[in-house]
Amino acid sequence: LPRFSIRDNVQQPMLEGIFYADYRGTYVAYINECSRANSPYCLAEPGDRFSHGMDFRPPDGNFSSETDCPTSCPPGGNTTENSVNFYKVDKVFGQPTMWLGNRSYDPRGRPWYETAVQAKGVSAWSSVYEDLLYEDGGHPDIGFSVAKAHFVDSKPQIVAGATLTLAHMTEILKQQDNDERSFLFAVEIRTGKMVASSQGFEYVICKRSDCVRNKQLMWNESGDERTHMAISSLIKKYGSLDHVPESDMFACPKTAHWYSYDTLRNGNGPFPLNWLLVHVQPADTYKGKFVEDLSRHEKALSNTVKAVEEKLRHSMVLTAGLCLIFVVVGSLALGAISHLVTNPLKMIVKDMRSVARLEFDKIDQILRSDTKLAPARVSCCSVSSMGCNIREVAEMRETFANMTKGLRSFSRYMDPYVVQVLVQSRQQAQLGVAKAEATIFFSDIAGFTGIAETVEPPVLMELLSEYLETMSGIIMKHSGVVGEFIGDAIMAWWNVPWEFEDDGHTVAALVAALEQQQKLGELRQKWCRKGLPEVRARMGLARGSVLAGNIGSHNRMKYGLVGDSVNLASRLESLCKRYGVQTLVDDEARNASGVGTRFLLRPIDLVTVKGRTGTTELFELVACSTQVRGTPLQDMYDKFCADFAVVHQLFRARDFGGALDAVNVYLQLWPNDMPAQIMKTRCEALLATPPNEDWSPVENLTDK
């Protein structure tokens, strides 16, 4: 039995119980509250509602106190298999001291265990359920649990959590509500069932003789008009409780009450906590405050009127003096007017220089200023409205603003940094390419055609736009160039048209690919919660020499790349489907500077792709080694890559039997790994029909 410290719960008396279970059926729970104080199993002392008891179920099969729980085992002699045993414990140290009884019980069939396993390592909040051990009187009543499962090799090992009862939640709301005329209540948003009410437990659980035992009431079954009015008003306003904002406040003239509410949410897995907490207050609670505010505003208004009248009297005296001052100031005004006319022109010239250099941050600033002011006004208007009102200046300003908008719109059709480089060269665009070293990237959504057939066009466009926006943003964040979008596919590259100083463009490309897969996982969870299909992407990266420059005709051209490495990157993206992996890189990228020390890569195959005569070694991009170093994932990833490398070494050395043994061991750890399954099939075929002496481990691929 793994060690389980129940003494910590003594410092947390607001929890009715904490518990632990594992895949072998072991169950340990510390019970801190009774449903019936007169039960022989309730260990609460007089005047103390908290009990101090322990439940223990030994694991299935042979149980040894020396090996399973050498330091904190319950006293022996009465421990029964397949049953939970009840003990009295020391309330200071949590050590079991006396056996009280037992009952048949298996934690692996309880709701809290099943939801925690389904949540896959995320904290899971169960629905409200009745404790199977409730009838003995020594355990908590109907309530809910929060639990979390720990997995090893995708198998649940342990589940730990805590329990709260609805009766206790009702007591908490009673303590928070100090006004006899107001009350608080909580409702489950997903089911509409009552969770707690400061009015009493009978508004949560039906205790009438005609009710099903321990029936949890719906909000419209509580029998309280104000509760019914609050929830029905929210449903009428927002359609359902799922669409209610996080907080709001509204009045109901019919019941003469104010309703304020907040949503209480916890957890982002498939079983989150999702409650609506409502506070009901009589409308006259605010009456005194309204009268006080009205009196204060009337007094302030009276004082303001008196102050205005006093200022008017002073203005009449000052008018005569101002007439004389205007005569003197008139001569100065002529010079100021000249300045006000020329200053906007200077601002336009300054902005034109920024546009000429395609400094996009300053261009965006100009466009924001244009949007905030009158139509077609640019930043010069904020300096001098008089200069902007001169027709010639205004026309110049309007023409410049339209040109700026056009350039900014043009930059959205291709990577803005490529546009900037081309413009700053101060040369007319001409057809031509130059040789360069680059890392090329291709990605594509797996099964996009099937997704498009099952999703409505507006929803599909929204999903695709969010996907392309997020992925291209990550590429540009890591200094990559987004070349073009081909439907749902993305082509990008690094090191062209500008070069990395430390030859680190391949490292930057691999970091961007891993970050895209990680971000896509987050988007996939969000889309699945909306009922959309699962979206996965295949990615291929290759490093090599390319021809980069303006491609096309004299009338229509674009900046792009051509070459064998571009075709190879596209082939690698397609080969991800063949090998069942997310990201493939070639050997040139694998051997690039800095890649071997920063990334974990697994050898996949030796191939010749269609259109190339040379051999290409394929690697799967698994993880960034600097991110997993020192974490529990490090050993798993190291073994995942190293063991498969040994399989390839044996296979390429013609030791097919040794390679088959090694790959069978590998498949025991990762049974669904497609590259390992492919390798096993090859080894079995070669053992059944031994190859000639000129056999080569290189796989010749004839399909694109």
C-alpha positions as CSV (number, residue, x, y, z in Angstrom):
1,L,0.0,0.0,0.0
2,P,1.5,3.4,-1.0
3,R,2.0,5.7,1.9
4,F,-0.9,8.1,2.4
5,S,-0.8,10.9,4.9
6,I,-4.2,11.7,6.4
7,R,-2.8,14.0,9.0
8,D,-2.8,16.9,6.6
9,N,-6.6,16.8,6.5
10,V,-6.7,17.6,10.3
11,Q,-5.5,21.1,9.2
12,Q,-8.3,21.3,6.6
13,P,-11.5,20.5,8.7
14,M,-13.8,22.1,6.0
15,L,-13.4,18.9,3.9
16,E,-15.8,16.1,4.8
17,G,-13.4,13.5,3.5
18,I,-10.3,12.8,1.4
19,F,-9.7,9.5,-0.3
20,Y,-7.2,7.5,-2.4
21,A,-7.7,4.4,-4.6
22,D,-5.6,2.5,-7.1
23,Y,-6.1,0.1,-10.0
24,R,-5.7,-2.9,-7.6
25,G,-8.8,-1.9,-5.6
26,T,-7.0,-0.4,-2.7
27,Y,-9.1,2.3,-1.0
28,V,-8.1,4.6,1.9
29,A,-10.4,7.4,3.1
30,Y,-10.3,9.8,6.0
31,I,-13.9,10.6,7.1
32,N,-14.3,14.0,8.7
33,E,-18.1,14.3,9.0
34,C,-21.1,12.1,9.8
35,S,-24.5,12.0,8.3
36,R,-26.1,10.8,11.6
37,A,-24.4,11.8,14.9
38,N,-26.1,8.9,16.7
39,S,-24.6,6.2,14.5
40,P,-22.1,3.8,16.1
41,Y,-19.8,4.6,13.2
42,C,-19.8,8.3,13.9
43,L,-16.7,9.1,16.0
44,A,-17.4,12.8,16.6
45,E,-17.0,13.8,20.2
46,P,-19.8,15.8,22.0
47,G,-20.0,19.4,20.8
48,D,-17.8,18.5,17.7
49,R,-19.6,17.8,14.4
50,F,-16.3,16.5,12.9
51,S,-15.6,12.8,13.0
52,H,-12.2,11.2,12.8
53,G,-12.5,7.8,11.1
54,M,-10.7,5.9,8.4
55,D,-11.9,3.5,5.7
56,F,-9.5,0.9,4.3
57,R,-10.0,-1.7,1.6
58,P,-6.9,-3.9,0.9
59,P,-5.9,-4.6,-2.7
60,D,-7.1,-7.5,-4.7
61,G,-5.2,-10.7,-4.2
62,N,-2.5,-11.4,-1.6
63,F,-2.0,-8.5,0.8
64,S,1.1,-8.1,2.9
65,S,1.3,-5.4,5.6
66,E,5.1,-5.6,5.5
67,T,5.5,-4.9,1.8
68,D,2.3,-2.9,0.9
69,C,2.1,-0.5,3.9
70,P,5.1,-1.0,6.3
71,T,4.5,2.2,8.3
72,S,0.8,3.1,8.3
73,C,-1.2,-0.2,8.1
74,P,-4.5,-0.6,10.0
75,P,-4.3,-3.1,12.8
76,G,-4.6,-6.7,11.5
77,G,-6.9,-9.5,12.3
78,N,-10.1,-8.0,11.0
79,T,-9.1,-6.8,7.5
80,T,-11.5,-8.3,5.0
81,E,-10.8,-8.7,1.2
82,N,-13.2,-7.1,-1.2
83,S,-14.7,-5.0,1.6
84,V,-14.1,-1.6,3.1
85,N,-13.1,-1.8,6.8
86,F,-14.0,1.1,9.2
87,Y,-11.5,2.2,11.8
88,K,-11.2,4.8,14.6
89,V,-8.1,6.9,14.1
90,D,-5.9,9.1,16.2
91,K,-7.2,12.6,15.3
92,V,-3.7,14.1,15.7
93,F,-1.6,11.7,13.7
94,G,-4.2,9.9,11.7
95,Q,-3.0,6.4,12.7
96,P,-5.8,3.7,12.8
97,T,-6.4,2.4,16.3
98,M,-9.5,0.3,16.4
99,W,-11.6,-1.8,13.9
100,L,-15.3,-1.0,13.9
101,G,-16.8,-3.0,11.1
102,N,-16.9,-3.6,7.3
103,R,-19.0,-3.6,4.2
104,S,-18.6,-4.9,0.6
105,Y,-17.2,-2.1,-1.6
106,D,-15.1,-1.6,-4.7
107,P,-13.9,2.0,-5.4
108,R,-13.3,1.3,-9.1
109,G,-17.0,1.3,-9.8
110,R,-17.8,4.6,-8.1
111,P,-18.6,7.8,-10.1
112,W,-15.6,9.8,-8.8
113,Y,-13.2,7.0,-9.9
114,E,-14.7,6.6,-13.4
115,T,-14.8,10.4,-14.1
116,A,-11.2,10.9,-12.9
117,V,-10.0,8.1,-15.2
118,Q,-12.0,9.5,-18.2
119,A,-10.5,13.0,-17.5
120,K,-7.0,11.6,-18.4
121,G,-5.0,13.3,-15.7
122,V,-7.1,16.5,-15.4
123,S,-9.0,17.3,-12.2
124,A,-12.5,16.0,-12.6
125,W,-15.6,17.2,-10.7
126,S,-18.2,14.4,-10.3
127,S,-21.9,15.0,-10.5
128,V,-23.9,14.9,-7.3
129,Y,-24.1,11.3,-6.0
130,E,-25.1,9.5,-2.8
131,D,-22.3,7.8,-0.8
132,L,-22.8,4.0,-0.9
133,L,-21.5,3.9,2.8
134,Y,-24.1,6.6,3.8
135,E,-26.5,4.2,5.4
136,D,-24.2,3.3,8.3
137,G,-24.5,6.9,9.5
138,G,-20.7,7.4,9.9
139,H,-20.1,8.8,6.4
140,P,-21.0,12.0,4.5
141,D,-24.4,12.3,3.0
142,I,-25.2,13.1,-0.7
143,G,-22.6,15.3,-2.3
144,F,-19.9,15.5,-4.9
145,S,-16.2,14.9,-5.3
146,V,-13.2,16.3,-7.1
147,A,-10.6,13.8,-8.0
148,K,-7.5,13.4,-10.3
149,A,-6.0,10.2,-11.8
150,H,-2.3,9.5,-12.3
151,F,-1.4,7.5,-15.4
152,V,1.7,5.4,-16.2
153,D,2.0,4.3,-19.9
154,S,-1.6,5.5,-20.5
155,K,-2.9,3.2,-17.7
156,P,-4.6,4.7,-14.6
157,Q,-2.5,3.9,-11.5
158,I,-4.0,5.9,-8.6
159,V,-7.0,8.3,-8.1
160,A,-7.0,10.8,-5.2
161,G,-9.5,13.4,-4.3
162,A,-11.8,15.1,-1.7
163,T,-15.6,15.1,-0.9
164,L,-18.0,17.9,-0.1
165,T,-21.7,17.4,0.8
166,L,-24.6,19.5,-0.3
167,A,-25.6,19.9,3.3
168,H,-22.2,21.5,4.1
169,M,-22.4,23.8,1.1
170,T,-25.8,25.0,2.4
171,E,-24.3,25.7,5.8
172,I,-21.5,27.8,4.1
173,L,-24.1,29.9,2.3
174,K,-26.0,30.4,5.6
175,Q,-22.8,31.8,7.1
176,Q,-22.4,34.2,4.2
177,D,-25.9,35.6,4.3
178,N,-26.3,38.0,7.3
179,D,-29.6,39.7,6.1
180,E,-32.8,37.9,7.0
181,R,-34.6,39.3,4.0
182,S,-32.0,38.2,1.4
183,F,-30.7,34.7,0.6
184,L,-28.1,32.9,-1.5
185,F,-28.5,29.8,-3.6
186,A,-26.3,27.8,-6.1
187,V,-27.4,25.9,-9.2
188,E,-25.6,23.4,-11.5
189,I,-25.4,25.2,-14.9
190,R,-25.3,21.9,-16.9
191,T,-28.2,20.2,-15.2
192,G,-30.2,23.0,-13.6
193,K,-30.2,21.2,-10.2
194,M,-30.0,23.0,-6.9
195,V,-26.7,22.7,-5.1
196,A,-27.1,24.8,-2.0
197,S,-29.5,27.4,-0.5
198,S,-29.1,29.6,2.6
199,Q,-32.9,29.2,3.1
200,G,-32.3,25.6,4.2
201,F,-31.5,22.1,3.0
202,E,-35.1,21.4,2.1
203,Y,-34.8,23.7,-0.9
204,V,-32.0,21.5,-2.2
205,I,-33.0,17.9,-1.4
206,C,-36.6,16.8,-1.3
207,K,-37.4,15.4,2.2
208,R,-41.2,15.0,1.6
209,S,-42.7,11.5,2.0
210,D,-43.8,11.5,-1.7
211,C,-40.3,12.2,-3.0
212,V,-37.8,9.6,-4.2
213,R,-35.2,9.2,-1.5
214,N,-32.6,12.0,-1.5
215,K,-34.0,13.5,-4.7
216,Q,-32.0,16.6,-5.8
217,L,-34.4,19.3,-6.7
218,M,-34.4,21.2,-10.0
219,W,-34.5,25.0,-9.7
220,N,-38.1,25.1,-10.7
221,E,-39.0,22.5,-8.1
222,S,-37.7,24.3,-5.1
223,G,-41.1,25.9,-4.4
224,D,-39.6,29.4,-4.0
225,E,-41.0,32.1,-6.3
226,R,-37.9,34.2,-6.2
227,T,-35.6,31.3,-7.1
228,H,-37.9,30.5,-10.0
229,M,-38.0,34.1,-11.1
230,A,-34.2,34.5,-11.0
231,I,-33.4,31.4,-13.1
232,S,-36.3,31.7,-15.6
233,S,-35.3,35.4,-16.2
234,L,-31.7,34.4,-17.0
235,I,-32.9,31.6,-19.4
236,K,-35.3,33.9,-21.1
237,K,-32.6,36.6,-21.6
238,Y,-29.7,34.3,-22.7
239,G,-31.4,31.2,-24.1
240,S,-29.9,28.8,-21.6
241,L,-27.7,28.8,-18.4
242,D,-24.7,27.8,-20.6
243,H,-24.7,31.2,-22.3
244,V,-25.0,33.3,-19.1
245,P,-22.1,35.8,-18.7
246,E,-19.7,35.5,-15.8
247,S,-21.6,38.1,-13.7
248,D,-24.5,40.5,-13.9
249,M,-27.2,42.2,-11.9
250,F,-30.9,42.9,-12.7
251,A,-34.1,43.9,-11.0
252,C,-37.5,42.2,-11.0
253,P,-40.5,44.5,-10.5
254,K,-42.8,41.5,-10.0
255,T,-41.0,40.3,-6.9
256,A,-39.6,43.7,-5.9
257,H,-36.1,42.2,-5.6
258,W,-32.6,42.7,-7.1
259,Y,-30.8,39.6,-8.4
260,S,-27.0,39.5,-8.7
261,Y,-25.1,36.4,-9.8
262,D,-21.6,35.1,-10.5
263,T,-20.5,31.9,-12.3
264,L,-18.2,29.6,-10.4
265,R,-16.0,27.6,-12.7
266,N,-13.1,25.3,-12.0
267,G,-11.2,22.9,-14.3
268,N,-10.8,22.8,-18.1
269,G,-11.2,19.0,-18.6
270,P,-14.3,17.0,-19.7
271,F,-15.7,17.2,-16.1
272,P,-15.4,20.8,-14.9
273,L,-17.1,22.5,-12.0
274,N,-19.8,24.8,-13.4
275,W,-22.1,26.5,-10.9
276,L,-24.3,29.7,-10.9
277,L,-24.3,31.5,-7.5
278,V,-27.3,33.9,-7.1
279,H,-27.8,36.6,-4.4
280,V,-31.4,37.7,-3.9
281,Q,-32.0,41.1,-2.2
282,P,-35.2,43.2,-1.6
283,A,-35.3,46.3,-3.8
284,D,-35.8,48.6,-0.8
285,T,-32.3,47.7,0.3
286,Y,-31.0,50.3,-2.1
287,K,-33.7,52.9,-1.5
288,G,-31.9,54.8,1.2
289,K,-28.8,55.0,-0.9
290,F,-30.8,56.3,-3.9
291,V,-32.4,59.1,-1.8
292,E,-29.0,60.1,-0.4
293,D,-27.4,60.2,-3.9
294,L,-30.3,62.3,-5.3
295,S,-30.0,64.9,-2.5
296,R,-26.3,65.1,-3.0
297,H,-26.7,65.7,-6.8
298,E,-29.4,68.4,-6.3
299,K,-27.0,70.3,-3.9
300,A,-24.2,69.9,-6.4
301,L,-26.4,71.3,-9.2
302,S,-27.4,74.3,-7.1
303,N,-23.7,75.1,-6.4
304,T,-22.9,74.8,-10.1
305,V,-25.6,77.3,-11.1
306,K,-24.2,79.8,-8.6
307,A,-20.7,79.3,-9.8
308,V,-21.7,79.8,-13.5
309,E,-23.6,83.1,-12.6
310,E,-20.5,84.4,-10.9
311,K,-18.3,83.5,-13.9
312,L,-20.6,85.4,-16.2
313,R,-20.3,88.5,-14.2
314,H,-16.5,88.3,-14.4
315,S,-16.7,87.6,-18.1
316,M,-18.4,90.9,-18.8
317,V,-15.6,92.8,-17.1
318,L,-12.9,90.8,-18.9
319,T,-14.4,91.3,-22.4
320,A,-13.3,94.9,-22.6
321,G,-9.7,94.0,-21.6
322,L,-9.6,91.2,-24.1
323,C,-10.5,93.5,-27.0
324,L,-7.4,95.5,-26.4
325,I,-5.3,92.3,-26.1
326,F,-6.6,91.0,-29.4
327,V,-5.1,94.0,-31.2
328,V,-1.7,93.2,-29.9
329,V,-2.0,89.5,-30.4
330,G,-3.2,89.9,-34.0
331,S,0.2,90.6,-35.3
332,L,1.5,87.5,-33.6
333,A,-1.3,85.4,-35.0
334,L,-0.1,85.9,-38.6
335,G,3.2,84.3,-37.7
336,A,1.4,81.5,-35.9
337,I,-0.9,80.8,-38.9
338,S,2.2,80.3,-41.1
339,H,3.5,77.8,-38.6
340,L,0.2,76.0,-38.4
341,V,0.1,75.6,-42.2
342,T,3.6,74.3,-42.6
343,N,3.7,72.0,-39.6
344,P,1.1,69.6,-41.0
345,L,3.1,69.4,-44.3
346,K,6.2,68.5,-42.3
347,M,4.3,65.7,-40.5
348,I,3.1,64.4,-43.9
349,V,6.7,64.4,-45.2
350,K,7.8,62.5,-42.1
351,D,5.0,59.9,-42.5
352,M,5.8,59.5,-46.2
353,R,9.4,58.6,-45.3
354,S,8.2,55.9,-43.0
355,V,5.9,54.6,-45.7
356,A,8.8,54.7,-48.3
357,R,10.9,52.5,-45.9
358,L,7.8,50.2,-45.3
359,E,8.2,50.6,-41.5
360,F,5.0,48.7,-40.8
361,D,4.8,49.6,-37.1
362,K,4.7,53.3,-38.0
363,I,2.3,52.7,-40.9
364,D,-0.1,51.0,-38.5
365,Q,0.2,54.0,-36.2
366,I,-0.7,56.3,-39.1
367,L,-3.8,54.2,-40.0
368,R,-4.9,54.2,-36.3
369,S,-4.7,58.0,-36.2
370,D,-6.6,58.1,-39.4
371,T,-9.4,55.9,-38.0
372,K,-9.8,57.9,-34.8
373,L,-10.2,61.3,-36.5
374,A,-12.5,62.5,-39.3
375,P,-12.5,60.5,-42.6
376,A,-9.2,60.7,-44.6
377,R,-7.4,62.5,-41.7
378,V,-3.9,61.4,-40.8
379,S,-1.6,62.2,-37.9
380,C,-1.0,65.8,-38.9
381,C,-4.6,66.8,-37.9
382,S,-3.8,66.2,-34.2
383,V,-1.1,68.9,-34.5
384,S,-3.1,71.6,-36.2
385,S,-6.7,71.6,-37.2
386,M,-6.3,74.8,-39.1
387,G,-3.6,73.3,-41.4
388,C,-5.8,70.3,-42.1
389,N,-8.7,72.6,-43.0
390,I,-6.8,74.2,-45.9
391,R,-8.1,72.5,-49.1
392,E,-4.7,71.8,-50.7
393,V,-3.3,70.3,-47.5
394,A,-6.4,68.3,-46.9
395,E,-6.3,66.8,-50.5
396,M,-2.6,65.9,-50.0
397,R,-3.4,64.3,-46.7
398,E,-6.3,62.3,-48.2
399,T,-4.3,61.1,-51.1
400,F,-1.4,60.0,-48.8
401,A,-3.9,58.2,-46.5
402,N,-5.4,56.2,-49.4
403,M,-1.9,55.3,-50.6
404,T,-0.9,54.2,-47.1
405,K,-4.0,52.0,-46.8
406,G,-3.3,50.5,-50.2
407,L,0.3,49.6,-49.3
408,R,-0.8,48.1,-46.0
409,S,-3.4,46.0,-47.8
410,F,-0.8,44.9,-50.4
411,S,1.5,43.7,-47.6
412,R,-1.2,41.3,-46.4
413,Y,-1.0,39.3,-49.6
414,M,2.6,38.2,-48.9
415,D,4.9,38.3,-45.9
416,P,5.4,41.9,-44.8
417,Y,9.1,41.5,-44.2
418,V,9.6,40.3,-47.8
419,V,7.7,43.3,-49.0
420,Q,10.0,45.5,-46.8
421,V,13.2,44.0,-48.2
422,L,12.0,44.4,-51.8
423,V,11.0,48.0,-51.4
424,Q,14.1,49.0,-49.4
425,S,16.3,47.6,-52.2
426,R,15.0,50.7,-54.3
427,Q,15.0,48.6,-57.5
428,Q,12.2,47.7,-59.8
429,A,11.0,44.2,-59.4
430,Q,12.6,41.9,-62.1
431,L,12.5,38.2,-62.9
432,G,15.5,36.4,-61.5
433,V,16.6,34.0,-58.7
434,A,19.8,33.5,-56.7
435,K,21.1,30.4,-54.9
436,A,20.6,30.3,-51.2
437,E,20.7,27.9,-48.2
438,A,17.2,27.6,-46.5
439,T,15.0,25.4,-44.3
440,I,11.7,24.8,-46.0
441,F,8.4,23.9,-44.2
442,F,5.2,22.4,-45.5
443,S,2.1,21.6,-43.4
444,D,-1.3,20.3,-44.3
445,I,-4.5,19.4,-42.3
446,A,-5.0,15.6,-42.2
447,G,-8.4,14.6,-43.7
448,F,-9.4,18.1,-44.5
449,T,-11.7,17.0,-47.4
450,G,-13.7,14.9,-45.0
451,I,-13.9,17.7,-42.5
452,A,-15.2,20.1,-45.1
453,E,-18.0,17.6,-46.1
454,T,-19.3,17.4,-42.5
455,V,-19.0,21.1,-41.4
456,E,-21.2,24.0,-42.5
457,P,-19.2,26.4,-44.8
458,P,-19.4,29.4,-42.4
459,V,-18.1,27.3,-39.5
460,L,-15.5,25.7,-41.7
461,M,-14.2,29.1,-42.8
462,E,-14.1,30.3,-39.2
463,L,-12.1,27.2,-38.1
464,L,-9.7,27.4,-41.1
465,S,-9.1,31.1,-40.6
466,E,-8.3,30.6,-36.9
467,Y,-6.0,27.7,-37.8
468,L,-4.1,29.6,-40.5
469,E,-3.9,32.8,-38.4
470,T,-2.4,31.0,-35.4
471,M,0.1,28.8,-37.3
472,S,1.4,31.7,-39.5
473,G,1.7,33.9,-36.4
474,I,4.0,31.3,-34.8
475,I,6.1,31.0,-38.0
476,M,6.6,34.7,-38.2
477,K,7.3,35.0,-34.5
478,H,10.3,32.7,-35.1
479,S,11.6,34.8,-38.0
480,G,10.1,32.6,-40.7
481,V,8.6,33.7,-44.0
482,V,5.0,32.6,-44.8
483,G,5.3,32.0,-48.6
484,E,1.7,31.2,-49.4
485,F,-1.5,29.4,-48.3
486,I,-2.6,26.6,-50.6
487,G,-6.1,25.8,-49.3
488,D,-5.5,24.4,-45.9
489,A,-1.7,23.9,-46.6
490,I,1.1,26.3,-45.5
491,M,4.4,26.8,-47.2
492,A,7.1,28.7,-45.3
493,W,10.9,29.0,-45.1
494,W,13.7,30.4,-43.1
495,N,17.0,32.2,-44.0
496,V,15.7,33.9,-47.2
497,P,15.6,36.8,-48.1
498,W,17.6,37.6,-45.0
499,E,20.2,35.3,-43.4
500,F,20.5,34.1,-39.9
501,E,23.8,35.3,-38.4
502,D,24.6,32.0,-36.6
503,D,23.3,29.6,-39.2
504,G,20.5,28.8,-36.7
505,H,17.6,28.9,-39.2
506,T,17.0,25.1,-38.9
507,V,16.7,25.3,-35.1
508,A,14.3,28.2,-35.5
509,A,12.2,26.2,-37.9
510,L,12.0,23.1,-35.7
511,V,11.1,25.2,-32.7
512,A,8.3,26.8,-34.7
513,A,7.0,23.3,-35.8
514,L,6.9,22.0,-32.2
515,E,5.1,25.1,-31.0
516,Q,2.6,24.8,-33.9
517,Q,1.8,21.2,-32.9
518,Q,1.4,22.2,-29.2
519,K,-0.9,25.2,-30.1
520,L,-2.9,23.0,-32.4
521,G,-3.5,20.6,-29.5
522,E,-5.0,23.5,-27.5
523,L,-7.2,24.5,-30.5
524,R,-8.3,20.9,-31.0
525,Q,-9.6,20.7,-27.5
526,K,-11.5,23.9,-27.8
527,W,-13.0,22.9,-31.2
528,C,-14.0,19.4,-29.8
529,R,-15.8,21.1,-27.0
530,K,-17.9,22.9,-29.7
531,G,-18.7,19.6,-31.4
532,L,-16.3,20.1,-34.3
533,P,-14.2,17.3,-35.8
534,E,-10.7,16.6,-34.5
535,V,-8.1,18.6,-36.5
536,R,-4.5,17.3,-36.8
537,A,-1.7,18.6,-39.0
538,R,1.1,16.9,-40.8
539,M,4.4,18.8,-41.2
540,G,7.6,18.2,-43.3
541,L,10.9,20.1,-43.0
542,A,13.9,19.9,-45.2
543,R,17.2,21.9,-45.4
544,G,19.2,22.5,-48.5
545,S,20.1,24.7,-51.4
546,V,17.3,26.5,-53.3
547,L,16.8,29.2,-55.9
548,A,15.1,32.2,-54.3
549,G,13.7,35.3,-56.1
550,N,11.0,36.7,-58.3
551,I,9.3,33.9,-60.3
552,G,6.6,34.2,-63.0
553,S,6.2,36.5,-66.0
554,H,7.1,40.2,-66.6
555,N,3.5,41.2,-65.9
556,R,2.7,38.9,-63.0
557,M,5.4,37.6,-60.6
558,K,5.8,36.5,-57.0
559,Y,8.7,36.0,-54.5
560,G,9.2,32.4,-53.9
561,L,11.6,29.3,-53.8
562,V,12.2,26.5,-56.3
563,G,14.5,23.6,-56.0
564,D,14.9,20.0,-55.0
565,S,14.8,20.8,-51.2
566,V,11.4,22.5,-51.7
567,N,10.0,19.3,-53.4
568,L,11.5,17.1,-50.7
569,A,9.9,19.1,-47.9
570,S,6.5,18.7,-49.6
571,R,7.2,14.9,-49.9
572,L,8.0,14.7,-46.2
573,E,4.7,16.3,-45.3
574,S,2.9,13.6,-47.4
575,L,5.0,10.8,-45.9
576,C,3.7,11.6,-42.4
577,K,0.5,9.8,-43.3
578,R,2.5,6.7,-44.4
579,Y,4.4,6.4,-41.1
580,G,1.6,7.7,-38.8
581,V,3.7,10.6,-37.4
582,Q,3.1,14.3,-37.0
583,T,6.4,15.9,-38.2
584,L,9.2,14.5,-40.4
585,V,12.6,16.1,-41.1
586,D,15.4,15.0,-43.5
587,D,18.9,14.1,-42.6
588,E,20.3,17.5,-43.7
589,A,18.1,19.2,-41.1
590,R,18.9,16.6,-38.6
591,N,22.7,17.2,-39.0
592,A,22.3,21.0,-39.0
593,S,24.2,23.0,-36.3
594,G,22.5,23.0,-32.9
595,V,19.8,20.5,-33.8
596,G,21.3,17.4,-32.2
597,T,21.7,19.1,-28.8
598,R,18.4,20.8,-28.7
599,F,15.9,18.3,-30.1
600,L,14.9,14.6,-29.7
601,L,14.6,12.9,-33.1
602,R,13.8,9.3,-33.9
603,P,15.1,7.6,-37.1
604,I,12.1,6.4,-39.2
605,D,13.4,5.1,-42.5
606,L,16.0,5.2,-45.3
607,V,14.1,6.1,-48.6
608,T,14.5,7.4,-52.1
609,V,11.5,9.6,-52.9
610,K,10.0,10.0,-56.3
611,G,12.0,12.4,-58.4
612,R,15.3,12.0,-56.5
613,T,18.0,9.4,-57.0
614,G,19.9,10.0,-53.7
615,T,19.0,8.3,-50.4
616,T,17.2,10.4,-47.7
617,E,17.1,9.4,-44.1
618,L,13.9,10.4,-42.4
619,F,13.6,11.4,-38.7
620,E,10.6,12.1,-36.6
621,L,10.7,15.4,-34.6
622,V,9.7,14.2,-31.1
623,A,10.3,17.0,-28.6
624,C,12.6,19.8,-27.6
625,S,15.2,18.2,-25.2
626,T,15.7,21.4,-23.3
627,Q,12.0,21.5,-22.4
628,V,11.7,18.0,-21.1
629,R,15.1,17.8,-19.4
630,G,14.7,17.3,-15.7
631,T,11.1,16.3,-16.0
632,P,9.5,12.8,-15.8
633,L,9.1,12.8,-19.6
634,Q,12.9,12.9,-20.2
635,D,13.5,9.2,-19.6
636,M,10.4,8.2,-21.6
637,Y,11.4,10.3,-24.7
638,D,15.1,9.2,-24.5
639,K,14.0,5.5,-24.5
640,F,11.4,6.1,-27.2
641,C,14.1,7.4,-29.6
642,A,17.1,5.4,-28.5
643,D,15.4,1.9,-28.6
644,F,14.1,2.5,-32.1
645,A,17.5,3.6,-33.2
646,V,18.9,0.2,-32.0
647,V,16.2,-1.5,-34.1
648,H,17.3,0.3,-37.2
649,Q,21.0,-0.5,-36.5
650,L,20.2,-4.2,-36.3
651,F,18.0,-4.1,-39.4
652,R,20.5,-2.2,-41.6
653,A,23.2,-4.7,-40.5
654,R,21.0,-7.6,-41.9
655,D,20.4,-9.0,-38.4
656,F,16.7,-9.4,-39.1
657,G,16.1,-11.8,-36.2
658,G,17.7,-9.4,-33.7
659,A,15.8,-6.5,-35.1
660,L,12.5,-8.4,-34.9
661,D,13.2,-9.3,-31.2
662,A,14.0,-5.7,-30.5
663,V,11.0,-4.3,-32.3
664,N,8.7,-6.8,-30.4
665,V,10.0,-5.5,-27.1
666,Y,9.5,-1.9,-28.4
667,L,5.9,-2.6,-29.4
668,Q,5.1,-3.9,-25.8
669,L,5.8,-0.4,-24.6
670,W,4.3,1.4,-27.6
671,P,1.8,-1.0,-29.2
672,N,0.2,1.6,-31.6
673,D,3.4,2.9,-33.0
674,M,3.1,2.7,-36.8
675,P,6.9,2.9,-37.7
676,A,7.5,0.0,-35.4
677,Q,4.7,-2.0,-36.9
678,I,6.1,-1.3,-40.4
679,M,9.6,-2.5,-39.3
680,K,8.1,-5.7,-37.7
681,T,6.4,-6.5,-41.1
682,R,9.6,-6.0,-43.0
683,C,11.7,-8.2,-40.6
684,E,9.1,-11.0,-40.8
685,A,9.1,-10.9,-44.6
686,L,12.9,-10.9,-44.8
687,L,13.2,-13.8,-42.4
688,A,10.6,-15.8,-44.4
689,T,12.3,-15.0,-47.7
690,P,16.0,-14.1,-47.0
691,P,17.3,-11.4,-49.4
692,N,20.3,-11.6,-51.8
693,E,23.7,-10.3,-51.0
694,D,23.0,-7.0,-52.8
695,W,20.1,-6.3,-50.5
696,S,19.8,-2.6,-49.3
697,P,17.8,-1.3,-46.4
698,V,16.7,1.7,-48.5
699,E,13.0,1.8,-49.3
700,N,12.2,3.0,-52.9
701,L,9.1,5.1,-52.8
702,T,7.3,5.4,-56.1
703,D,4.3,7.5,-55.0
704,K,4.4,11.2,-54.3
